[in-house]
Amino acid sequence: MRGYSDDRTSAAWRSAVELCGDVSAIEGPLAGHHHETYVIPLGAGCGGRRGAPPGRWKSRAARPGLVRFDRRSFVSEEDVVRALHRRVRRVPELIEVDGKGLQRFIEGATLGQLHPADAAVPGHLVVQMVDVFRELASIRPRSVRLPRRGPAPEAVADGDSAAFLDGLISYMEEHVHAAHADEVGGLFRDLGVDDGATARLRRFVSGLGERPFCLVHGDLHRENLIVDARQELWVIDWELAMVGDPLYDLATHLHLMRYPAWQERTVARLWSAAVSGVRPGGARGWGRDLPLLLGFKRAQSVFTDIVRVALALRGGAADPVGLLRDAVRLREVLDRGAVPLGLDSVPSVPVVAAALGRWCRGYAAAS
């Protein structure tokens, strides 16, 4: 699971050494986008911490200078995990050691390692996933009393799913599109994403029905689901958790999981039954509104993936093979987001690759 070079001067590494004391026992850094993570053992055999629970724990810190594309509602992920204790069973235990929050490291493999995207997920794991949705749907907004980064939850009335989604679109406009317009605006236009795309997206999702809000994870994909040796499913990375429309959580999950079509339909039906059983009205109108929320997720991917690819290409040589690989990826994303964004046409892979090449040359010339 190593995905990044081991920085022996970083805050995450220093914290791991301080907590464990035995450098040879530290594993990592683990692959992950938002955090630098190390796995450390605690207990009598490590650093003399006889009062610490046995097992291995994750010591991590946010990666400095990270460009973020998703809205974060709560100040601390640790607060969220702590609040979920005894309310959502499949959340790893969290402890405090020397003022630092450590999550238990689940010994196992990610769902993506066992069953990659587009592959079906075994039924017993789907059932456990639906259990997570059921437990989250039972968590009422007023019971989530955690420090927030943004406006108070009362800023969007409980159940106003349309306003909730409009806030996510506004965040995308401001923090993804507008924030990078000077640098990447020309690439957007070359790829056929004009300035009227978000207005058309708002028209596409208009008329969203009301559903009572609950706590949602916001990022339930295969790499955030861990399967242990007993085939038990665990949910990690609660950084994007928020209070909102429960159907948004399902739409995000289906968009990121890329189930086979038949299994996507099965998961949606199981979700509806589970949520309705614990939260009356929680699945109201899901059959009509799910395509709208999936459309938003596909449109959101167009904006975030164009910016991600462009930022990754900064300062590097325009490698033809790499550009072609990026072009294939972006062409698929554009194709999936064309309807909700109201795009007249989707450029071919060679056209996308040519646009990326021009952007690289223009960026290099301006630097």
Steps between C-alpha positions, in 0.01 A plus 500: 500500500795731470413781267725786608863550587589475865565853628702461819464873577121528475270569793325167446828307517622687810168434673519129416853478643402687817201275559668170421867552575609208284576621147530146366141423605345787304331416169429755229428743367180338375349592167250781541422835345408728788722373782847366568436191709722266700403183683649457846471232769423606854520324835772363722726410210509844346628806676408361841133597462361229723165676535436518127262248341680228307490491123605730220380856459508771233696819563436753227507865402356699212729538201628860480400710198227259394246635251154399617196458277234392750327697771589403855227568755665408830819637653639160594455151358594369844195679642281321248649156573470559874134606462423184301622270777220252582279657231663357186650158565740486206716797600850423637565579866668831585721563803693796641872457568701803617228728367502341155205314353587158358265277302535125518666356190273235352705201393365406159468631146300775336190396313667637187792261540266204531233607251613779262272759338239359262512161676209373706532511879412182695151509646606468865710817465215685329276412794756645741530814286123548510519464881728804504246703304226387740696607806595836347137569404401460864734784610290819515659838420439642849694213656815591303643770724851542366708810414441594137712672239213666317154636576290348775274217386200727543621689189328226295169382641482132588357322197570773244691272268495754216674764713748242627594405143514863390757561772717221361471645148595844632803353673605333175458827312705702748767259623558288190403697189544865597799434728695353207346702216810714436718192467267239350214703349634467147520123532136485613395691189717286272323194638158648434411593860384859465405751769131408473555137602414543868182694417391209284591261781271691736216464253573128467468439876207736560197363677686277745259365761524540876646236731584531871874548550739271683875455532661394171852370439540674165783283361400135517715338232695174478824638649316633806353159578725245673428127515663316789591130531150416629339666195381788716469837327645819655450860388792745518571861396210701642656836409222590252214406733216751516138541593284478190276309264540122555442440128811707425706242691355220288561694176861570600549134592358369170699755298830409666447124536423432133296190568378293206162641392302211649669534837458877503124447474511241778696727734260789436196285587667366816595855598140617457363226724767552765470879522119496494500257790683737736414844362148556366527698177875445477467325164207706373511546123832318468415341164439840342777693676788250489571568128515873578752454780703257289500768231643748747776256601592443135504873434709560811755247372538699179609809691719328758670260258588772247661706775674196654650396167613854421664551839674164473644604163646827627873518469530162330587407146205434270561126474288369206417172672402676821292757313318224314426320826365821654300570184330160514406560862369853440307398191313239704428754774376755245277240338341406832447866594378625162126473567484673841735774377311540174810461283428515128767243421785309660846532344678188381804358680745654245333840541521477879867395478575792268330741742707366789817536295418863416428571865834350606690706243313816596563444868870437441531814289328713764708365789 
